[in-house]
Amino acid sequence: MSQTSLTIRSVRARAVVAPISRPVKNAFGVIEAAPLVLIDVVTDQGVTGHSYIFAYAPLTLKPLVLMIEEIGRDLAGKAIAPFDLMAAMDARFRLLGWQGLVGMAVSGLDMAFWDALGQAAGQPLATLLGGSPRPIRAYDSYGVVDPKADAGDLKRSLDQGFAGIKIKGGDGDAANDERVVKGVRKLIGPDIALMIDFNQSLDPAEAISRIERLAPYDLHWIEEPVAQENLFGHARVREMSPTPIQAGENWWFPRGFAEAIAVGASDFIMPDLMKCGGVTGWLRIAGQAEAASIPMSSHLFAEASAHMLAVTPTAHWLEVLDLARAVLAEPIRIVDGALTARGPGLGLNWDEAAVKKYLV
């Protein structure tokens, strides 16, 4: 089937709350389960493109489902040409702006469009984009941990071959952050990359102070130390930090990254496919990262991110926070600490029995 022959018949969105293997605690609360929106773009040619987005909180599930299906109604009969569709949606939402739920809906649809094209071509998305699936180095992503209580889980991550571990900080004072980092570093040893994510919980002065205190523990990066929109604050922290700064999961679409790169907000970037404009947005950001020589990692959505990092010139790390495992027919498999993209398309298929069980 020619990939240019696909036309949209309908769009379906379903909300699930999927169980996860361990709660994810951060500076602002605890995620006990994953509120997800599953997206299906049905074409006249019998191909259905799949994607999912992470709603962060159950209260956003219904608005997201409604928005995606309303946008989908206007897409019926249109050809699946992601760059054209992105331009059309940009025009549609320009006055409203598409940060927040609108941006999540647009990005989720874009991922499903590309999945449909990959399926129609019978190729993994990485291949369709001109690359090839390959093992992408991954790190295991945790919330706030206790070095003693969570020692078993952390050791299992090492047994899976993960060469990196990320934990969260900022839920207590600086002394607590140091206690945790010191304990985890002792547990995993000196050769495993250790990252800490503050989830935007600090002001620049406090961030600079805490980073200096944590410097002896050889952290690989400090993630989102200050509010994501405070680009100058990020740049100030970066200037003073002995440890590289990572950010980007909450910067919206390629323009957000262009502005952040222009002010030198971070050493590394990590787009989130649900916020950066899906596959279409990611490709444009990857070009910016290459031009600026910035290492680029992923945030969430490991199944799709493995395809995108395979065609990203400055590919760095893939985050594994396995939110969709419970509703996937073929969950991700980590082999020797790496993930290889599967196809066709994004390689996503729903376990419909599980979807029915967790549907809300």
Backbone hydrogen bonds, N-H to C=O, Kabsch-Sander energy under -0.5 kcal/mol:
donor,donor_aa,acceptor,acceptor_aa,energy
5,S,2,S,-1.7
6,L,3,Q,-0.6
8,I,78,K,-2.9
9,R,42,V,-3.3
10,S,42,V,-1.7
12,R,40,D,-2.9
14,R,38,L,-2.2
16,V,36,L,-2.6
17,V,358,Y,-2.0
18,A,16,V,-0.5
18,A,34,A,-2.9
20,I,32,E,-0.6
24,V,31,I,-2.4
25,K,23,P,-0.7
26,N,29,G,-3.2
29,G,26,N,-1.0
31,I,24,V,-2.8
32,E,30,V,-0.8
34,A,18,A,-3.4
36,L,16,V,-2.7
36,L,34,A,-0.8
37,V,53,I,-2.3
38,L,14,R,-3.1
38,L,36,L,-0.5
39,I,51,S,-3.3
40,D,12,R,-2.8
41,V,49,G,-2.8
42,V,10,S,-2.4
42,V,40,D,-0.7
43,T,47,V,-1.9
44,D,7,T,-2.2
46,G,43,T,-1.3
49,G,41,V,-2.6
51,S,39,I,-1.6
53,I,37,V,-1.9
55,A,35,P,-2.9
55,A,53,I,-0.6
56,Y,35,P,-0.5
57,A,55,A,-2.3
60,T,57,A,-1.8
61,L,58,P,-1.6
62,K,58,P,-0.5
64,L,60,T,-2.0
65,V,61,L,-2.6
66,L,62,K,-2.6
67,M,63,P,-2.5
68,I,64,L,-2.7
69,E,65,V,-2.3
70,E,66,L,-2.3
71,I,67,M,-2.7
72,G,68,I,-2.4
73,R,69,E,-1.7
74,D,70,E,-1.1
74,D,71,I,-0.6
75,L,71,I,-0.8
75,L,72,G,-0.7
76,A,72,G,-0.8
76,A,73,R,-0.6
77,G,8,I,-3.6
78,K,75,L,-2.4
80,I,6,L,-2.4
81,A,79,A,-1.5
84,D,81,A,-0.7
85,L,81,A,-2.5
86,M,82,P,-2.5
87,A,83,F,-1.9
88,A,84,D,-2.1
89,M,85,L,-2.4
90,D,86,M,-2.4
91,A,87,A,-2.1
92,R,88,A,-2.0
93,F,89,M,-2.2
94,R,90,D,-0.7
94,R,91,A,-0.5
97,G,93,F,-3.4
102,V,99,Q,-0.7
104,M,100,G,-2.0
105,A,101,L,-2.4
106,V,102,V,-2.6
107,S,103,G,-2.4
108,G,104,M,-2.4
109,L,105,A,-2.2
110,D,106,V,-2.2
111,M,107,S,-2.1
112,A,108,G,-1.7
113,F,109,L,-2.3
114,W,110,D,-2.2
115,D,111,M,-2.1
116,A,112,A,-2.2
117,L,113,F,-2.0
118,G,114,W,-2.4
119,Q,115,D,-2.4
120,A,116,A,-2.6
121,A,117,L,-1.9
122,G,118,G,-0.8
122,G,119,Q,-0.8
123,Q,118,G,-2.4
125,L,345,G,-2.5
127,T,124,P,-0.6
128,L,124,P,-2.3
129,L,125,L,-2.2
130,G,127,T,-1.9
131,G,126,A,-2.7
136,I,339,L,-2.2
137,R,135,P,-0.5
138,A,337,G,-2.4
139,Y,318,L,-2.3
140,D,164,G,-2.2
141,S,320,V,-2.3
142,Y,140,D,-0.6
142,Y,166,K,-2.9
144,V,25,K,-2.0
150,D,146,D,-2.9
151,A,148,K,-1.2
154,L,150,D,-2.3
155,K,151,A,-2.4
156,R,152,G,-1.8
157,S,153,D,-1.9
158,L,154,L,-1.7
159,D,155,K,-2.2
160,Q,156,R,-1.5
161,G,158,L,-1.5
162,F,157,S,-1.8
163,A,138,A,-0.9
165,I,193,A,-2.7
166,K,140,D,-2.6
167,I,195,M,-2.3
168,K,143,G,-1.3
169,G,197,D,-2.5
177,D,173,D,-2.0
178,E,174,A,-2.4
179,R,175,A,-2.3
180,V,176,N,-2.4
181,V,177,D,-2.7
182,K,178,E,-2.8
183,G,179,R,-2.1
184,V,180,V,-2.8
185,R,181,V,-2.7
186,K,182,K,-2.0
187,L,183,G,-1.8
188,I,184,V,-2.7
189,G,185,R,-1.8
192,I,189,G,-0.6
193,A,163,A,-2.6
195,M,165,I,-2.5
196,I,221,W,-1.7
197,D,167,I,-2.4
198,F,196,I,-0.5
198,F,223,E,-2.7
200,Q,224,E,-3.1
201,S,198,F,-1.6
202,L,225,P,-1.6
207,A,203,D,-2.8
208,I,204,P,-2.4
209,S,205,A,-1.9
210,R,206,E,-2.6
211,I,207,A,-2.6
212,E,208,I,-1.9
213,R,209,S,-1.7
214,L,210,R,-1.9
215,A,211,I,-0.9
217,Y,214,L,-2.0
218,D,215,A,-1.6
220,H,194,L,-3.1
221,W,194,L,-0.6
222,I,244,P,-2.3
223,E,196,I,-3.0
223,E,221,W,-0.5
224,E,246,Q,-2.6
230,N,227,A,-1.7
231,L,229,E,-1.8
234,H,230,N,-2.3
235,A,231,L,-2.4
236,R,232,F,-2.3
237,V,233,G,-2.5
238,R,234,H,-2.9
239,E,235,A,-2.2
240,M,236,R,-1.4
241,S,237,V,-1.3
246,Q,222,I,-2.9
247,A,268,F,-0.8
251,W,248,G,-1.7
253,F,251,W,-0.5
253,F,275,K,-1.9
256,G,252,W,-1.5
256,G,253,F,-0.9
257,F,253,F,-1.1
258,A,254,P,-2.3
259,E,255,R,-2.2
260,A,256,G,-1.8
261,I,257,F,-2.9
262,A,258,A,-1.9
263,V,259,E,-1.2
264,G,261,I,-1.1
265,A,260,A,-2.4
267,D,245,I,-1.5
268,F,245,I,-2.3
269,I,295,P,-2.1
270,M,247,A,-1.6
272,D,248,G,-0.5
273,L,271,P,-0.5
273,L,299,H,-0.6
275,K,272,D,-2.1
276,C,272,D,-2.5
278,G,273,L,-1.8
281,G,277,G,-2.1
282,W,278,G,-2.4
283,L,279,V,-2.3
284,R,280,T,-1.2
285,I,281,G,-2.1
286,A,282,W,-2.9
287,G,283,L,-1.3
288,Q,284,R,-1.3
289,A,285,I,-2.6
290,E,286,A,-2.2
291,A,287,G,-2.2
292,A,288,Q,-2.0
293,S,289,A,-0.6
293,S,290,E,-1.0
294,I,289,A,-2.6
296,M,314,T,-2.5
297,S,269,I,-2.8
298,S,317,W,-1.6
299,H,271,P,-1.1
305,S,301,F,-3.1
306,A,302,A,-2.0
307,H,303,E,-0.5
307,H,304,A,-0.7
308,M,304,A,-1.8
309,L,305,S,-3.0
310,A,306,A,-0.9
311,V,308,M,-1.2
312,T,309,L,-1.2
315,A,312,T,-1.8
316,H,296,M,-2.1
318,L,137,R,-2.1
320,V,139,Y,-2.0
321,L,319,E,-0.6
323,L,321,L,-2.3
325,R,322,D,-0.6
327,V,324,A,-1.9
328,L,324,A,-0.6
328,L,325,R,-1.2
329,A,349,N,-3.1
330,E,349,N,-0.5
335,V,333,R,-0.6
335,V,338,A,-2.6
336,D,334,I,-0.5
337,G,160,Q,-1.6
338,A,335,V,-1.2
339,L,136,I,-1.9
345,G,123,Q,-3.0
347,G,344,P,-1.9
351,D,327,V,-2.5
352,E,350,W,-1.1
354,A,351,D,-0.5
355,V,351,D,-2.6
356,K,352,E,-2.4
357,K,353,A,-1.6
358,Y,354,A,-2.2
359,L,355,V,-0.8
360,V,15,A,-2.5
